[in-house]
Amino acid sequence: MKMERVSTRKAAGELCMDVVSLQHLMRQRLPIGIAVKKEGKSRWTYYIYRNLLEQYKETGGQIHGNEEI
């Protein structure tokens, strides 16, 4: 099953934040996908998945009970 991906621009818009903030939060622990930095490179690649983004929005950022992101 192929997971639908979402661009950083679209995800940032859906979460009412700017792209730079979204990228920073993904490098920390925003659970909507993964941020990858290849060894020896300076750029990051962001993989945001529709189902994880929807789950995050539905729970208001709540994961594992009352723990907030």
C-alpha positions as CSV (number, residue, x, y, z in Angstrom):
1,M,0.0,0.0,0.0
2,K,1.5,3.3,-1.1
3,M,1.1,6.2,1.4
4,E,0.0,9.5,0.0
5,R,2.6,12.2,0.5
6,V,2.0,15.9,1.2
7,S,4.2,18.8,0.4
8,T,5.7,20.9,3.2
9,R,3.9,24.0,1.9
10,K,0.5,22.2,1.9
11,A,1.1,20.6,5.4
12,A,2.2,24.0,6.8
13,G,-0.9,25.6,5.5
14,E,-3.2,22.9,7.0
15,L,-1.4,23.4,10.3
16,C,-1.6,27.2,10.1
17,M,2.2,27.7,10.3
18,D,5.0,28.7,8.0
19,V,7.1,26.2,6.1
20,V,10.3,27.0,8.1
21,S,8.5,26.3,11.4
22,L,7.1,23.1,10.1
23,Q,10.5,21.9,8.9
24,H,12.1,22.8,12.3
25,L,9.4,21.0,14.2
26,M,9.7,17.9,12.0
27,R,13.5,17.8,12.7
28,Q,12.6,17.8,16.4
29,R,9.6,15.5,16.9
30,L,6.5,16.5,14.9
31,P,4.9,13.0,14.2
32,I,3.5,13.6,10.7
33,G,6.4,12.0,8.8
34,I,10.2,12.0,8.8
35,A,13.0,14.5,8.2
36,V,16.1,13.0,6.6
37,K,19.6,14.6,6.3
38,K,22.0,12.5,4.3
39,E,25.5,12.2,5.7
40,G,27.8,14.8,4.4
41,K,24.9,16.9,3.0
42,S,23.5,20.2,4.3
43,R,19.9,19.9,3.0
44,W,17.1,18.0,4.6
45,T,14.4,16.0,2.8
46,Y,10.9,15.9,4.4
47,Y,8.5,13.0,3.9
48,I,5.0,14.0,5.2
49,Y,2.3,11.4,5.0
50,R,-1.4,12.3,4.6
51,N,-2.7,9.7,7.1
52,L,-0.2,10.9,9.8
53,L,-1.1,14.5,9.1
54,E,-4.8,13.8,9.4
55,Q,-4.3,11.8,12.6
56,Y,-2.3,14.7,14.1
57,K,-4.9,17.3,13.2
58,E,-7.8,15.1,14.5
59,T,-6.1,14.7,17.9
60,G,-5.0,18.3,18.2
61,G,-1.4,17.3,18.5
62,Q,-2.1,14.8,21.3
63,I,-0.2,11.5,21.2
64,H,0.2,8.8,23.8
65,G,-2.7,10.0,26.0
66,N,-2.1,13.5,27.4
67,E,1.4,14.1,26.1
68,E,1.6,17.1,23.8
69,I,3.9,17.8,21.0
